[in-house]
């Protein structure tokens, strides 16, 4: 994998920078072979190579996903057809009830190389469980968030400006109750190594396990 990252990051950055300047279907058609060879193929290899280490960290099988390059423009004012980022996701195996799962993610764009984990959006059952657990002040997730920020990770902002009903607006767990998702990440330069990636995933694992057990 060290050689894989050495080539994938600069190749993806160069391709996505060119796409950003030429975001059209004609340009994509002319360069799709480059995407398949230098981005998609290596990304799928990286997804596969990290499943073993992440399975050991989480104690469960891991599903993978390479996000598609095509944008859904149906409800967007921005009609450019392609994403100018390459995003990958690893998720612990689904629970029997199918509740939305947390996961680890890795992303490359012209402006960032980022490693993170969490759950962008809680579905209704997970959101109900989240509020019930954090409201009593004994969840421990606040301490996990504090540890991550102390070690240089960024934390997603709460979605709500106010504490949702039926909780009081000055509830002691207001910063957690105003959330409907939770993720943490760290940005890296293009010289990211396998060891750095592995260390980030290890540091993020307590958050993934906590969210998985919601």
Buried (B, 14 or more C-beta within 10 A) or exposed (E): BEEBBBEBBBBBBEBBBBBBEEBEEEBBEEBEEBBEEBBBEBBEEBBEEBBEBBBEBBEBEBBBEBBEBEBEEEEEEEEEBBBBBBBBBBBBEEEEEEBBBBBBBBBBBBEBBBBBBBBBEBEEEBBEBBBEBBBEEEBEBEEBBEBBEEEEBBBBEBEEEEBBEEBEEEBEBBEBBBBBBBBBBBBBEEEBEBEBBBEBBEBBBBBBBBBBEB
